[in-house]
């Protein structure tokens, strides 16, 4: 009888689970985050450990919590209109300015409440706030933001410069940061964590100028195909017969913004200046003089709310022939004024026509078709906007062309290097960082590097008009503005350059393209998130100090109403709340120095025999860059 097969079973030890004897609260190996968060950090639900980081741009806001790698929400500050909250200029009429300030305060209040209640879903009373500010942010806007936040009972507000935070995001504390925003482009050198604010340089060539230039080109050269009036017309009428010029109503702010961000890119520079000038003169009709010292060109400046195809024209004076500028300037190298008076409209159209014929020869981009909302809803579909390829490639040329009044981006960087001490130029030239939303155009950073090298190249003298050498005047030496920076050409490097050129020095090879892969638009916010996580935020304004100044101001107003003598009014006056906000343009007075009000009233100096009226005790304005990591370092003599 055969044996019955059985399954072999090994002797297994049974493990009985037991509760660990150690206290679970004392264990520190648990690092799993809450499933409600995408990060691996623990967020404090009812504390102030995680600060709210707000990057309030003039057009786009980025908000989130400190310690996170990206913001929670990015939105237009003005809603769907995609307009800027404030502009570079203000009206001179007091009543109109007061009305503008009231409207700005209403919009800021709506944005800040939306940050806490819609974007972050948190209580403002339990979160400290870090405000990322540009160095040239007006003080009245900064005071308005602080007042609205303290009215919402935030514990404290910290102000930190965006350029320094962008540099922190890439792990550096020394570099030259240029922020290409919407209203302006600002270059600021930073050494050892100390921004050199007196050496700041700015230019209005930024996103707003690119938007207006792109709108003018689209109105002039783009093609619009309206939807067919009926379903039968869509089959019988060809598209070529329906093609018209683009109505201004079609190019809304959102449409132009989408074209700029999704369709445009920055092409390479042209080959030679002589070839550029010959083609431009031939396209303009051959009547231009390439050696003209200055000329006036009427550029189209189409407003966003305009109802006509040409809303206005802006007269821009070109630079002199000896001024070092970009080699292919579409602004300075313009046609000379003709003796025959012509209207500004005709001259602007002729300028744009010459510009189009020139750029078409140097563009390989293809045309794009884009669906847009028609002016009149016919119920037969959407309209079609045909964008020429050369507009997509060459619309951003306006950012690299400067003149006497408005420096190009490359010239802004070089002008900042000229202002800093000589022993810091090589270090900062090899650590250039580009940030801002405008810098996110494909090909922008490599083109900026090539424009810097091009501006430093030896300028060619302009040709002489007189062909007779006997009557020719002696040639004066041409002014070379950047001659002292020319030895630094091998050392120029951009930290966030996605495709750096072949390095010509070890310093440039070690810095070019070595920054982390953060987008230029997010560098400032990421730096603010890092500063909040490390508890190294900027100058902090406590709510109690703000409220105390408010109470003192109310008491001083009561005393001022009863005061009849102006001397009594000056002694009881209390400074504004903006005095406790960080402002790099103002330094605190030395102990014993008379106040500005006493100086205006003719009060004697501190060393005179007469007594000086006592000034109210005012807290010294905090420094705009009181970061912990930079306090131990020696400041640079400016």
Order of alpha helices (4+ residues) and beta strands (2+ residues): beta-beta-beta-alpha-beta-alpha-beta-alpha-beta-beta-beta-beta-alpha-beta-alpha-alpha-beta-alpha-alpha-beta-beta-alpha-beta-beta-alpha-alpha-alpha-beta-alpha-alpha-alpha-beta-alpha-alpha-alpha-alpha
